[in-house]
Amino acid sequence: MTAYLLLLLVAALGGAMNALAGGGTFLVFPALLFAGVPSVSANATSSLVLLPGTIASAWVYRDTMRDMTPSFLGWMAVVSLAGSLAGSLLLLHTSNLTFSMLVPWLLLGAAAVFTAAPWIRTRMLRRVAQSKTGGHPALPALLAGQLAISTYGGYFGAGIGVLMLALYLAVANLEVHAASGLRTVCGATINTLAVIIFAARGALDYKHGVPMLVAGIAGGYLGAHGVKRLDPKKARLGILIYAWALTAYFFVRLALGIQ
């Protein structure tokens, strides 16, 4: 019972983290692993637990994309769905042993992206400010990048928001609010399809996932209100320290041959 309550607390904190500064996956996914859920199922269930927050963010940002043409949004949706399909099916065809060996490297990549996020954002904004292209997207490059990120999103997904924001600011030259809106909607699209596929293939652990999903929604709601009281920079620093410590822990487990 104590372990179960801890999982609910972790899910609530994960939802709050996503509302405050992002990085909820760093809490929810490892907690499911420590609870004994097989690595592939833990990853899939983590996507389920954090999905409501992703959808809520997309709803909040929907008005930022009104200037985008239906054809452009259609192409982005199609490519996001295609990548999500490929990534989620790839995950389901990865053995638990193989995925367990990949976990430290996936966490390392996600931690690195999360760490570099402010620098990436600043650099891309500076590039947009200096650009004289008038904000017209280079569609082939944009779609290729979106396909790659969406595939990663369907497979693991931590840090895809940062990657998509950098892509949109660098290639599409979108204004920052429009880029943020587009990445939340595409992120929700990627995660929703992935969860549907995981559910259809029996990869979700509902015993842990459904109660954690409810706790995650509550945490996200409280976290959204907490934004007004908590310094996001301090919250982000705490998440970074935890993310790198967690990554180091899993590398030690890998070196010792602990699965």
C-alpha positions in Angstrom: 0.0 0.0 0.0 2.8 2.4 0.9 4.5 1.7 -2.5 1.2 2.3 -4.3 0.7 5.7 -2.5 4.2 6.7 -3.5 3.4 6.0 -7.1 0.4 8.3 -6.8 2.5 11.0 -5.2 5.1 10.6 -8.0 2.4 10.9 -10.7 1.0 14.1 -9.0 4.5 15.5 -8.8 5.1 14.6 -12.5 2.0 16.4 -13.6 3.0 19.4 -11.5 6.6 19.4 -12.9 5.2 19.4 -16.5 3.0 22.4 -15.6 5.9 24.2 -13.9 9.0 23.5 -16.0 8.6 20.2 -17.8 10.4 17.0 -17.1 7.6 14.9 -15.6 8.9 11.8 -17.5 12.0 11.8 -15.3 9.7 11.0 -12.3 7.0 8.8 -13.7 9.0 6.4 -15.9 11.6 5.5 -13.3 8.9 5.1 -10.6 7.1 2.6 -12.7 10.4 0.7 -13.2 11.1 0.7 -9.5 7.6 -0.6 -9.0 8.5 -3.7 -11.0 6.8 -2.8 -14.2 8.7 -4.1 -17.3 10.7 -1.4 -19.0 8.7 -1.3 -22.3 5.3 -1.3 -20.4 6.7 1.3 -18.0 7.6 3.6 -20.9 4.2 3.1 -22.5 2.3 3.6 -19.2 4.3 6.8 -18.5 2.9 8.2 -21.8 -0.6 7.4 -20.6 -0.1 9.0 -17.2 1.2 12.3 -18.7 -1.1 12.4 -21.7 -3.9 14.6 -20.1 -1.4 17.4 -19.3 -0.2 17.3 -22.9 -3.8 17.6 -24.2 -4.6 20.4 -21.8 -1.5 22.4 -22.9 -2.6 22.0 -26.6 -6.0 23.3 -25.8 -4.6 26.4 -24.0 -2.3 27.2 -27.0 -4.8 26.6 -29.7 -5.4 30.3 -30.5 -1.8 30.9 -31.3 -2.1 28.9 -34.6 -5.0 30.8 -36.2 -2.7 32.3 -38.8 -1.5 28.9 -40.0 -3.1 27.5 -43.1 -5.2 24.3 -42.9 -2.9 22.6 -45.4 0.2 23.4 -43.3 -1.4 22.1 -40.1 -2.7 19.1 -42.0 0.8 18.2 -43.2 2.2 18.6 -39.7 -0.5 16.4 -38.3 0.0 13.7 -40.9 3.8 13.6 -40.4 3.4 13.7 -36.6 1.0 10.7 -36.8 3.3 8.8 -39.1 6.3 9.3 -36.8 4.3 8.4 -33.7 3.1 5.2 -35.4 6.7 4.2 -36.4 8.2 5.0 -33.0 5.5 3.3 -31.0 5.6 0.2 -33.1 9.4 0.2 -32.8 9.1 0.3 -29.1 6.6 -2.6 -29.1 9.1 -4.6 -31.1 11.9 -3.9 -28.7 12.5 -6.5 -26.0 12.4 -5.5 -22.3 16.1 -6.5 -22.0 17.1 -4.4 -25.0 15.1 -1.4 -23.8 16.5 -1.7 -20.3 20.0 -1.4 -21.8 18.9 1.7 -23.8 17.2 3.4 -20.8 20.4 5.1 -19.5 21.2 6.5 -23.0 17.7 7.7 -23.5 17.7 9.4 -20.2 21.1 10.9 -21.0 19.8 12.4 -24.3 16.7 13.7 -22.6 18.7 15.3 -19.7 21.1 16.9 -22.2 18.2 18.4 -24.2 16.4 19.6 -21.0 19.7 21.2 -19.8 20.3 22.9 -23.1 16.7 24.1 -23.5 17.2 27.8 -22.5 20.3 28.1 -24.7 18.5 26.5 -27.6 15.5 28.8 -27.2 17.7 31.9 -26.9 19.8 31.0 -29.9 16.8 30.2 -32.1 15.0 33.4 -31.1 18.1 35.4 -32.0 18.1 33.6 -35.4 14.5 34.4 -36.0 15.1 38.1 -35.1 17.9 38.3 -37.6 16.1 36.4 -40.3 14.7 38.2 -43.3 12.8 35.3 -44.8 9.4 36.7 -43.7 8.5 33.6 -41.7 7.8 31.2 -44.6 8.6 27.6 -43.6 11.0 25.5 -45.6 8.4 22.8 -45.7 10.5 19.7 -46.8 13.1 20.3 -44.1 10.4 21.1 -41.5 8.5 17.9 -42.3 11.7 15.8 -42.3 12.6 17.1 -38.9 9.1 16.6 -37.6 9.1 13.0 -38.8 12.4 12.3 -36.9 11.2 14.0 -33.7 7.8 12.3 -33.9 9.4 8.9 -34.3 11.5 9.5 -31.2 8.4 10.8 -29.4 6.5 7.6 -30.1 9.5 5.5 -28.9 10.4 7.4 -25.7 9.5 11.1 -26.0 11.2 12.9 -23.1 12.4 16.3 -24.4 10.4 16.4 -27.7 8.9 19.7 -26.8 12.3 21.4 -26.7 13.3 19.6 -30.0 10.2 20.7 -31.8 10.4 24.3 -30.6 14.0 24.5 -31.8 13.0 23.0 -35.2 10.1 25.4 -35.7 12.1 28.5 -34.7 15.1 27.5 -36.9 13.4 26.1 -40.0 9.9 27.6 -40.1 10.8 31.0 -38.6 7.6 31.0 -36.6 6.9 33.6 -34.0 7.7 32.1 -30.6 4.1 31.9 -29.4 3.0 30.3 -32.6 5.9 27.8 -32.4 5.0 27.0 -28.8 1.4 26.4 -29.8 2.3 24.2 -32.7 4.7 22.0 -30.6 2.0 21.5 -27.9 -0.6 20.4 -30.5 1.9 18.2 -32.4 3.1 16.8 -29.1 -0.5 15.9 -28.1 -1.0 14.3 -31.5 2.1 12.2 -31.1 1.3 11.1 -27.6 -2.3 10.4 -28.2 -1.7 8.0 -31.1 1.1 6.3 -29.2 -1.1 5.7 -26.2 -3.9 4.3 -28.5 -1.4 1.9 -30.1 0.0 0.9 -26.7 -3.5 0.2 -25.5 -4.5 -1.8 -28.6 -1.4 -3.9 -28.3 -1.8 -4.6 -24.5 1.3 -2.7 -23.5 -0.3 -0.5 -20.8 -0.2 -1.4 -17.1 -3.7 -0.2 -16.1 -3.3 -1.3 -12.5 -0.7 1.4 -12.0 -1.5 3.6 -14.9 -5.1 4.6 -14.3 -4.7 5.7 -10.7 -1.5 7.5 -11.6 -3.3 9.2 -14.5 -5.9 10.7 -12.1 -3.1 11.8 -9.7 -1.2 13.3 -12.6 -4.2 15.4 -13.6 -4.6 16.6 -10.0 -0.9 17.4 -9.9 -1.0 19.3 -13.2 -3.9 21.4 -12.0 -2.2 22.3 -8.7 1.1 22.8 -10.6 -0.6 25.2 -13.0 -1.7 27.3 -10.0 1.7 26.9 -8.4 3.4 28.6 -11.3 2.2 31.9 -9.8 4.0 31.2 -6.5 7.0 29.2 -7.4 10.1 30.4 -9.3 10.2 28.3 -12.5 14.0 28.7 -12.7 14.4 27.1 -9.2 11.9 24.4 -10.1 13.9 23.7 -13.3 17.2 23.6 -11.4 15.8 21.0 -9.0 14.5 18.9 -11.9 17.9 19.1 -13.6 19.8 17.9 -10.6 17.4 15.0 -10.2 17.5 14.2 -13.9 21.3 14.0 -14.0 21.5 12.0 -10.7 18.9 9.6 -12.1 20.8 9.2 -15.4 24.0 8.4 -13.5 22.2 5.9 -11.4 21.0 4.0 -14.4 24.4 4.0 -16.0 25.8 2.5 -12.8 23.1 -0.2 -12.9 24.1 -0.8 -16.6 27.8 -1.1 -15.7 27.0 -3.6 -12.9 24.8 -5.6 -15.2 21.6 -4.9 -13.2 18.5 -5.0 -15.3 
